[in-house]
Amino acid sequence: MNTFGNILRLTTAGESHGPAMTGILDGMPSGVMVDLDSIDRFLTLRAPGHLPGVTSARRDCEHAEILSGMVGGVTTGTPIAFTVANSGARPDDYEHLRHAFRPSHADYTYQAKYGIRDHRGGGRASARETALRVVGGSFAMAALHQAGIEVYAYTSQIGNIRYTGPMDKVVHCPDPYVYSMRCPDAETNDRMEALVRRVAQAGDTIGGIVTGLVTGLPAGIGEPMYDKLQAMLASAMMSINAAKGFDYGMGFDGATRLGSEMNDEFVIGPHGEITTRTNYSGGIQGGISNGRAIYFRVAFKPIATLMRPTPTVTDSGERVILPARGRHDACCVPRAVAVVHCMTALTILDAYLMAKAGHI
């Protein structure tokens, strides 16, 4: 499947070292004012090369060319077609991988499925594809903002260093993306960056966790069975490169708690609305939003490409050593924050439109 979503559908095409990545966003509501500069800004936040020694040295011109679906900066309701050029592509750098399978990558599985693979930086399996998700998600964010719904994402853990401050600090932070690791606390961010630099100097990689947050979503969004809101979010997040785990609300932490410690007691809010005193449920109950903030975590593995010699085998069964070379991240988490942010926006807007379509 190369299409994500139900009513709001993002279809992507392209490979890491082809001429460009291409996307079509269908089902986008009309009349939404979209700041095209903000799309390029999010593309830059996702892009490598902005933290020397930590992220890849690859430098693409991060610009989305919008081909259809807009007039005067406003969406028309027709399909939005766009491209993002692969200006930093260097396919010849990957000739040594034509026959060798990189450990923990999609090289072998793509070969097993299709009988052929694009060895140039992983081809379709490359995280370069997420640039298209960022473009589509930027449109979704604009529509959600117009509806009073806001989406946030930030780095909450890298290695064993955790951000332990309040989750809503990111809501009040003028711009959490100003911090290199995308953590909303400057001191914790600096400790995370120092750790990643030490790991990079050792030729190794490290993983971490991105937290997503949604505010302003009214109660009643989501389906009660197979399209539960948390299931839609989980599917979206687990489709991101290097994602290895998802939980929401108390998540796995709830496995060690008692039910009496986790029940969200219903109360009457300051404006006479029904709400809950606590939010262990993460804003979702029975697969449907309850009006509280939605929050979840996505765990990302360490990048599989190491800057040290790595043993593997070729497609003919020969044992070889992959050399330590190329342009690779020591940690994908800071770049993944923008992708989680935008995939959350796509998912929430899709669920919102599904709920509206079900009303007469």
C-alpha positions in Angstrom: 0.0 0.0 0.0 1.3 3.4 -0.9 -1.8 5.3 0.2 -2.6 6.4 3.8 -6.0 7.4 5.1 -9.7 6.9 4.5 -11.4 10.2 3.6 -8.2 12.2 3.7 -5.8 10.1 1.6 -2.0 10.6 1.0 -0.4 8.7 -1.8 3.3 8.8 -2.2 5.8 7.7 -4.8 9.6 8.0 -5.3 12.9 6.6 -4.2 15.7 8.1 -2.0 18.1 8.7 -4.9 15.6 9.2 -7.8 15.0 12.7 -9.2 12.2 13.6 -6.8 9.6 12.4 -4.4 5.9 12.9 -5.4 2.7 13.0 -3.5 -1.0 13.5 -3.9 -3.2 14.5 -1.0 -6.9 13.8 -1.8 -9.9 14.7 0.3 -8.4 17.9 1.7 -11.2 20.3 2.7 -11.7 23.4 0.6 -11.2 26.9 1.9 -8.2 26.2 4.1 -5.5 28.9 4.1 -2.1 27.3 4.0 1.2 29.0 4.6 3.5 27.5 2.0 6.6 28.8 3.9 5.5 26.7 6.9 5.6 23.6 4.8 9.2 24.2 3.8 10.0 25.0 7.4 8.7 21.6 8.5 10.6 19.9 5.7 13.8 21.5 7.0 13.0 20.3 10.5 12.8 16.8 9.1 15.8 17.1 6.9 19.3 15.8 7.8 22.4 17.8 8.0 21.4 20.5 10.4 23.4 19.2 13.4 27.0 18.4 12.5 28.2 15.1 13.9 24.7 14.0 14.8 22.6 13.9 11.6 23.5 12.9 8.1 25.5 15.2 5.9 23.1 14.8 3.1 21.7 18.2 2.0 18.6 18.4 -0.1 16.9 21.6 -1.2 13.8 21.2 1.1 11.1 22.8 -0.9 7.7 21.5 -1.8 6.4 22.5 -5.3 2.6 22.5 -5.2 1.2 21.5 -8.6 -2.5 21.6 -8.0 -5.4 22.0 -5.6 -4.7 25.6 -4.5 -5.6 29.1 -5.6 -4.1 32.1 -3.9 -2.8 30.1 -1.0 -6.2 28.5 -0.3 -7.2 24.9 -0.9 -9.9 24.2 -3.5 -11.0 20.8 -2.4 -9.4 19.1 -5.4 -6.4 16.8 -5.2 -3.2 18.5 -4.1 -0.3 17.2 -6.1 3.3 18.1 -5.1 6.9 17.2 -5.5 10.0 17.5 -3.4 13.3 17.3 -5.4 16.1 15.0 -4.3 18.7 17.6 -5.0 21.2 15.9 -2.6 21.0 12.5 -4.2 24.3 10.7 -4.7 23.4 7.2 -6.1 26.9 6.2 -6.9 27.8 6.3 -3.2 25.8 3.1 -2.8 27.3 0.9 -5.5 29.0 -1.3 -2.8 25.5 -2.2 -1.6 24.3 -3.5 -5.0 24.6 -7.1 -3.8 25.2 -6.8 -0.1 22.4 -6.9 2.5 22.7 -4.4 5.3 21.8 -5.8 8.7 18.4 -4.8 10.1 17.5 -2.9 6.9 14.8 -3.7 4.3 17.4 -4.8 1.8 16.8 -8.6 2.1 13.0 -8.4 2.7 12.5 -6.2 -0.4 14.6 -8.7 -2.5 12.5 -11.5 -1.1 9.2 -9.8 -1.8 9.9 -8.3 -5.3 12.9 -10.2 -6.6 14.6 -6.9 -7.2 15.5 -3.9 -5.1 16.8 -0.4 -5.4 20.1 -0.5 -3.5 20.6 3.3 -3.7 20.2 4.3 -0.1 17.4 1.9 0.4 15.3 3.2 -2.4 11.6 3.2 -1.5 12.4 2.0 2.1 14.5 5.1 2.8 13.3 7.7 5.3 13.4 10.2 2.4 9.8 9.2 1.8 8.8 10.9 5.0 9.3 14.2 3.4 6.0 13.7 1.6 4.3 12.9 4.8 5.5 16.2 6.2 4.0 18.0 3.2 0.7 16.3 3.6 0.7 16.7 7.3 1.4 20.4 7.0 -1.8 20.8 5.0 -3.7 18.8 7.6 -2.3 20.9 10.4 -3.7 24.0 8.7 -7.2 22.5 8.5 -7.1 21.3 12.1 -5.9 24.8 13.3 -8.9 26.3 11.5 -11.1 23.9 13.5 -9.4 24.8 16.9 -7.5 21.6 17.1 -3.7 21.7 17.7 -1.0 19.0 17.3 2.4 18.9 19.0 5.3 16.5 19.1 8.6 16.5 21.0 11.5 14.3 22.1 10.8 12.9 25.5 13.7 10.4 25.7 17.1 9.6 24.0 18.9 6.7 25.4 18.5 6.8 29.2 18.0 10.6 29.3 14.3 11.5 29.8 12.4 14.7 29.9 10.4 14.5 33.1 8.7 17.9 33.1 5.0 18.5 32.4 3.7 17.4 29.0 1.8 20.7 28.5 5.1 22.6 28.6 5.4 22.0 24.9 2.0 23.8 24.4 3.3 26.9 26.1 6.8 26.7 24.6 7.1 29.4 21.9 8.8 26.9 19.6 10.2 23.6 20.9 11.8 23.1 17.5 14.4 25.7 18.4 16.2 23.1 20.5 18.5 20.7 18.6 17.0 17.5 20.0 13.4 18.8 19.9 13.1 18.5 23.6 11.1 21.4 25.2 13.6 21.7 28.2 16.9 23.4 27.3 19.0 21.6 30.0 17.6 18.1 29.1 18.0 18.9 25.4 21.7 19.7 26.0 22.3 16.5 27.9 20.6 14.5 25.0 22.7 16.2 22.4 25.9 15.5 24.4 25.0 11.8 24.6 24.3 11.6 20.9 27.6 13.2 20.0 29.4 10.7 22.2 27.6 7.9 20.5 28.4 9.3 17.1 32.1 9.7 17.9 32.2 6.0 18.8 30.7 5.1 15.4 27.5 3.9 16.9 23.8 4.9 17.0 21.2 5.4 19.7 17.3 5.4 19.8 14.7 7.3 21.8 11.1 8.2 22.2 8.9 10.9 20.6 5.7 12.0 22.5 2.7 13.3 20.5 0.0 15.5 21.9 -3.4 16.6 20.5 -5.5 19.4 22.1 -8.9 20.8 21.2 -10.3 17.6 19.7 -14.0 17.3 20.7 -15.5 14.2 22.2 -17.0 11.6 19.8 -14.2 11.3 17.2 -13.1 7.7 16.3 -14.8 4.4 15.6 -15.8 1.9 18.3 -14.3 -1.2 16.7 -11.7 -1.7 13.9 -10.9 2.0 13.4 -10.5 2.9 17.0 -8.8 6.3 17.3 -5.8 4.8 19.1 -5.6 2.0 16.4 -5.5 4.7 13.7 -2.7 6.5 15.5 -0.8 3.3 16.1 -1.0 2.3 12.5 0.2 5.8 11.4 3.1 5.8 13.8 4.3 2.3 13.2 4.4 3.0 9.5 7.3 5.5 10.2 10.8 4.3 9.5 12.6 2.9 12.6 9.4 3.0 14.8 9.4 0.0 17.1 6.7 0.7 19.7 3.6 2.7 20.4 1.5 3.3 23.5 -1.0 5.9 24.6 -2.3 7.3 27.9 -0.8 5.2 30.7 0.3 2.7 28.1 2.7 0.0 29.3 3.2 1.9 32.6 -0.3 0.9 33.4 0.7 -2.8 33.5 2.1 -2.3 37.0 -0.7 -0.2 38.4 -4.0 -1.1 40.1 -7.4 -0.2 38.5 -8.2 2.0 41.5 -5.1 4.0 40.6 -6.0 4.6 37.0 -9.7 5.2 36.7 -10.6 8.6 35.2 -13.4 9.9 37.4 -16.0 12.0 35.6 -16.7 15.5 36.9 -18.4 18.6 35.7 -16.0 21.2 34.2 -15.9 24.9 34.7 -18.3 25.5 31.7 -20.8 22.8 32.7 -19.3 20.2 30.4 -18.7 16.6 31.3 -15.0 15.9 31.7 -12.6 13.8 33.8 -10.5 14.7 36.8 -7.5 12.8 35.5 -6.4 11.6 32.0 -4.8 8.2 32.4 -6.9 7.2 29.3 -4.9 9.5 27.1 -8.0 11.3 25.8 -9.5 8.1 24.3 -12.0 5.7 25.7 -13.6 2.8 23.8 -11.7 3.9 20.7 -13.4 7.4 20.7 -12.1 10.7 21.9 -13.5 12.0 25.2 -12.5 15.6 24.9 -9.4 15.5 26.9 -5.9 15.9 25.5 -4.7 12.9 23.5 -1.2 11.8 24.2 1.0 8.9 23.1 4.6 7.8 22.7 6.5 6.3 19.8 9.7 4.4 20.4 12.4 4.6 17.7 15.2 2.1 17.4 18.9 3.0 16.9 19.7 3.5 13.2 20.9 0.2 11.8 23.8 1.7 9.8 26.9 2.0 11.9 30.0 4.0 11.2 32.2 0.9 11.8 32.9 -2.2 9.7 29.9 -4.5 9.7 29.8 -8.2 8.7 27.0 -9.4 6.4 26.3 -11.6 3.3 25.6 -10.9 -0.4 22.8 -12.1 -2.5 25.1 -15.0 -3.7 25.8 -16.1 -0.1 29.3 -14.6 0.1 30.4 -13.3 3.5 31.6 -9.7 3.3 32.5 -6.7 5.5 30.6 -3.5 4.8 33.0 -0.5 5.2 32.2 2.4 7.5 31.3 5.1 5.1 28.4 7.2 3.9 26.1 10.0 5.2 24.2 8.6 8.2 22.4 9.7 11.3 23.7 8.8 14.8 20.1 9.3 16.1 16.9 9.6 14.0 14.8 10.9 16.9 15.2 14.7 16.4 14.2 14.4 12.7 11.4 11.9 13.5 9.6 14.5 15.7 8.5 16.4 12.6 7.3 13.2 11.0 5.3 12.1 14.1 3.8 15.6 14.3 2.6 15.5 10.6 1.4 11.9 10.7 -0.6 12.8 13.8 -2.2 15.7 11.9 -3.1 13.5 8.9 -4.6 10.8 11.2 -6.6 13.2 13.4 -8.0 15.2 10.4 -9.0 11.9 8.7 -10.8 10.7 11.8 -12.4 14.1 12.2 -13.7 14.0 8.6 -14.9 10.5 9.1 -16.9 11.5 12.1 -18.4 14.5 10.2 -19.3 12.3 7.3 -21.3 10.0 9.6 -23.6 12.8 10.7 -26.8 13.9 8.9 
